[in-house]
Amino acid sequence: MEKRNLRKERIGVVSSNKMEKSIVVAETKRVKHPMYGKFVLKTKKYVAHDEQNDCNEGDTVRIMETRPMSKSKRWRLVEILERAK
């Protein structure tokens, strides 16, 4: 029996939920500049599948890598960690 590969997970904030069954999640991380040593904020956006349309802007969510669902969707919503106030 073959073992399934580990899938990547990301935690980020929902920046857009205007699409049907889709959300845009922004992941922000601090990286050290290679030459100057200063920590810089880098943001990457992921388009994720939200089957029940239950996310709102500002929610903190966990997304997981999945099969390609469209041209840009390769992630799906796993859980909502914190609701926006």
C-alpha positions, 0 to 999 in steps of 0.5 A: 500500500502506497503512502500518500505524500505530505501536503503543505499547509499555510496559515494566513489572513483572508484578503478577498472573498468576492469570488464564488467558492474561492478566497484569497489568503495572504501569508506574511512572513519575516525574512532576513535580507541577505546582504543588510541583515534587516528583517523584511515582511514578505507577503504571498497570496494563495487562491484557495477553495472554500466549499461552503462560502463561510470565510469573511475578510480578515479571518485567520485560516489554515489552507492545504495543498490539493489537486489543481481546481482551476487555473490558479486554485491549488489550495483548499480551506482546512479550518477557520482559526479565528474570525474577524472582529 
